[in-house]
Amino acid sequence: MSADTFLWHDYETFGADPRRDRPCQFAAIRTDTALEPVGEPVVWYCKPASDMLPSPDACLITGITPQKAEARGMPEYEFAGRIFELMSEPGTCGVGYNNFRFDDEISRFMFWRNFIDPYAREFRNGNSRFDLIDLLRMTRALRPEGIEWPVNEAGSPSFRLEDLARANGFSTEHAHDALADVENTLGMARLVRRCQPRLWHWGLGLRARQRVEQLVDKREILLHASSRFPAAEGCLAPVLPLFRHPTIKSQWLVWNLREDPAGFAEFDTETLADLFWTANADLPEGLKRLPVKWIRTNRCPMLSPTGTLDAAAAERTRIDLGAAERHAQTLGAMPEFLERLVGVFVATRPGPAFDPETALYDGFMPDGDRRIAEQIRTRPPDRAAALLDSLKGPFADQRLAELLLHYAGRHAEASLNESQRRAWQDYRRRRLVDDPELAPLRVDEYLQRIQELRHEFPGHAPLLDELEQWPKHIGIDDLD
């Protein structure tokens, strides 16, 4: 397919942690650039593996139990391969709702587990990606006309897809079904495109990293829409680009100009680091977090010039551009402070305990290993399992030998030899029973949560019965 298209997509998952939880359902609708459908929608289910316990709360929300996914689904390696091929069609822009923070992470970690390049579909062959949620935040803040904007109980704007869909007349009967969520995402996109076409095309233009670099490299005040800014302030802030990350060239640090930098001027690098890394709730009384955030120029940040802020938008978002300009001037007169701020990001903070399943961002796969991964991906899992012994040495990346064991254990356990089977069962025991670092839930917590939900939701007893049976179904009782 050579013409540019959007692939609107959504996952339903067995939990909220994209690094450690697994997908259960995927849906997608392809459209042309006018947002008219191209081809038929797809809905696929993924069989859960035997090293996975679902979040009971997630299953209550989606109605998808592991037994349902097992009956309707395909093995994860096949599920991942189909999605990768769909997303990799030339000219595809993969787009969803909050997908940068969730669905794209689900894709990346799933591809990684299954020896598929986690990034290729995002940029090769003219491909790109986009996230509607921040464009909606910017639309509501700057050009809200023509769209209904719901508020939550606190009186702040709500950007929950279900709330927006309901307010704008779309069906929410099947919310948290992947295809229904895709349809509502597409419906909201059509509204923005119709009601605010200039803003729509501006937002899409920010997919180009060079365009974003041009904006931030001027080091002038910009407006930035992000979930990091309070909804009560329109999720919008005037920001000043300060400097590029010392080692990650696609990231720029920006200062939220709602905050006066003078109050931070005397802090040394160590204190500034604490004010950056420590949650507000954990800071001593009288201190607050550094009002900075990273902008990723390759992740389509929603930025615009300050000239787009008219009087109504300024009142709606409580932005005082005069104060922002004064704060920017203060920063310009604080070169030593900025040097100390750079120092915060030169030193690295210790990461979590090593787990190859979640170690995607520890580095790119070496080219030699990439070629081996392609061999693994393109052969049946039982043949891939046969490579375990022969490939243990040639892997340059220490993460991959253990990933291969997990891959073979999930999809071709019968092909493992005795020592490999023991290693796989040991990993399953640690993930399901012993080690809180490997999975969000261990079996005791899982069963306890089911009992709690029985009291909270007595009408869902059949679903909770299925969940209670799942540990036995995957043989947890047989783990030593």
GIFENFEN-V515901 format. One record per backbone hydrogen bond with DSSP energy under -1.0 kcal/mol. NH is the residue of the N-H (numbers start at 0). CO is the residue of the C=O. E is the energy in kcal/mol with one decimal. If there is no record, write none. Layout:
BEGIN
NH/CO/E
NH/CO/E
END
This chain:
BEGIN
4/90/-2.1
5/30/-2.4
6/92/-2.7
7/28/-2.6
8/94/-2.1
9/26/-1.9
11/24/-2.3
13/21/-3.0
20/16/-3.3
23/11/-2.9
24/11/-2.0
25/43/-2.8
26/9/-2.1
27/41/-2.0
28/7/-2.4
30/5/-2.5
31/35/-2.5
34/31/-1.9
37/29/-3.3
41/27/-2.3
43/25/-3.0
45/23/-1.9
46/73/-3.0
51/48/-1.0
54/13/-2.9
58/54/-2.1
59/55/-1.9
60/56/-1.9
61/57/-2.4
62/58/-2.6
68/64/-2.3
69/65/-2.4
70/66/-2.2
71/67/-2.0
72/68/-2.0
73/44/-1.7
78/74/-2.7
79/75/-3.3
80/76/-1.7
81/77/-2.5
82/78/-2.1
83/79/-2.7
84/80/-2.2
85/81/-2.2
86/82/-2.8
87/83/-1.5
90/124/-1.9
91/88/-1.4
92/4/-2.4
93/127/-2.3
94/6/-2.3
101/97/-1.3
103/98/-3.3
105/101/-2.6
106/102/-2.6
107/103/-2.6
108/104/-2.6
109/105/-2.3
110/106/-3.0
111/107/-2.5
112/108/-2.2
113/109/-1.2
114/111/-1.4
115/110/-2.8
121/118/-2.3
122/119/-1.4
123/119/-2.3
126/123/-1.5
127/91/-2.0
129/93/-2.3
131/95/-2.3
135/131/-2.3
136/132/-2.0
137/133/-2.3
138/134/-2.6
139/135/-2.8
140/136/-1.9
141/137/-2.8
142/138/-1.7
146/143/-1.5
151/155/-3.0
154/151/-1.9
157/149/-2.3
163/159/-2.4
164/160/-2.8
165/161/-2.2
166/162/-2.4
167/163/-1.5
168/165/-1.5
169/164/-3.0
174/171/-1.4
176/173/-1.5
180/176/-2.5
181/177/-2.1
182/178/-2.5
183/179/-2.0
184/180/-2.3
185/181/-2.6
186/182/-2.1
187/183/-2.2
188/184/-2.2
189/185/-2.3
190/186/-1.6
191/187/-2.1
192/188/-2.7
193/189/-2.2
194/190/-3.1
195/191/-2.8
199/195/-2.3
200/196/-2.4
201/197/-2.2
202/198/-2.8
203/199/-2.2
204/200/-1.8
205/202/-1.0
206/203/-1.8
207/204/-1.5
211/207/-1.6
212/208/-2.8
213/209/-2.1
214/210/-1.5
215/211/-2.4
216/212/-2.5
218/215/-1.6
221/238/-2.6
222/303/-3.2
223/236/-2.4
224/301/-2.1
225/234/-2.3
228/225/-1.4
232/229/-1.3
233/230/-2.1
234/229/-2.4
235/232/-1.1
236/223/-1.7
238/221/-3.2
239/254/-1.7
241/252/-3.3
244/250/-2.9
250/247/-1.8
251/294/-2.5
252/242/-2.9
253/292/-2.6
254/239/-2.1
255/290/-3.3
256/237/-2.9
258/255/-2.0
263/260/-2.1
264/261/-1.2
266/263/-1.3
271/267/-2.6
272/268/-2.5
273/269/-2.0
274/270/-2.4
275/271/-1.2
276/272/-2.8
277/273/-2.1
281/278/-1.5
282/279/-1.4
286/283/-1.9
289/274/-1.6
291/289/-1.9
292/253/-1.7
294/251/-3.2
296/249/-3.0
298/295/-1.9
302/300/-1.2
303/222/-1.8
307/304/-1.6
308/305/-2.0
309/307/-1.1
313/309/-2.5
314/310/-2.2
315/311/-2.4
316/312/-2.4
318/313/-1.6
323/319/-2.2
324/320/-2.4
325/321/-1.9
326/322/-2.5
327/323/-2.1
328/324/-2.1
329/325/-2.2
330/326/-2.1
331/327/-2.0
333/330/-1.9
337/333/-2.0
338/334/-1.9
339/335/-2.0
340/336/-2.3
341/337/-2.2
342/338/-1.6
344/341/-1.5
346/342/-1.1
357/354/-1.5
361/358/-2.0
369/365/-2.3
370/366/-1.8
371/367/-1.5
372/368/-2.8
373/369/-1.9
374/370/-1.5
375/371/-2.3
376/372/-2.7
377/373/-1.7
378/375/-1.1
383/379/-2.1
384/380/-2.5
385/381/-1.0
386/383/-1.6
387/384/-1.7
390/386/-2.8
394/390/-1.5
399/396/-1.5
402/398/-1.7
403/399/-2.5
404/400/-1.7
405/401/-2.3
406/402/-2.6
407/403/-2.7
408/404/-2.7
409/405/-2.4
410/406/-1.9
411/407/-2.9
414/411/-1.9
415/412/-1.8
420/416/-2.7
421/417/-2.2
422/418/-2.1
423/419/-2.4
424/420/-2.7
425/421/-2.2
426/422/-2.0
427/423/-2.5
428/424/-2.5
429/425/-2.4
430/426/-2.7
431/427/-2.8
432/428/-2.6
433/428/-1.6
434/429/-3.2
437/434/-1.1
442/431/-2.8
445/441/-2.7
446/442/-2.6
447/443/-2.1
448/444/-2.5
449/445/-1.8
450/446/-1.7
451/447/-2.0
452/448/-2.4
453/449/-1.6
454/450/-1.2
455/451/-1.7
456/452/-3.1
459/456/-2.1
463/459/-2.3
464/460/-2.5
465/461/-1.8
466/462/-2.1
467/463/-2.2
468/464/-1.4
472/468/-2.0
473/469/-1.9
474/471/-1.3
475/470/-2.4
477/474/-1.1
478/475/-1.6
END
